[in-house]
Amino acid sequence: MPTYEVSLPDKMESKINRVVQEGDFLNREQAIEELLSRGISVYNTTASSSADDSYDDPFGDEFDEQHDPALRDDQGDEGPTF
């Protein structure tokens, strides 16, 4: 696996440390890898050939199938909900 040296602003480093301390990730390495993966997944990378096509997206179809309930079309006649 390739390794990279990256300089991060203090604010970003603090945020990464906070999510690790809150238990969202096991360690800084996992947090950085996961956050980079999420950021990269925003871009349409499927159009170009990737060197690592065997990568398993940890969010996969389950993440893509989630929907914002506020965007539902089937609001019904129940009136406003809060």
Secondary structure as GFF3:
##gff-version 3
##sequence-region A 1 82
A	DSSP	alpha_helix	10	21	.	.	.	ID=ss1
A	DSSP	alpha_helix	28	41	.	.	.	ID=ss2
A	DSSP	alpha_helix	60	64	.	.	.	ID=ss3
A	DSSP	three_ten_helix	69	71	.	.	.	ID=ss4
###
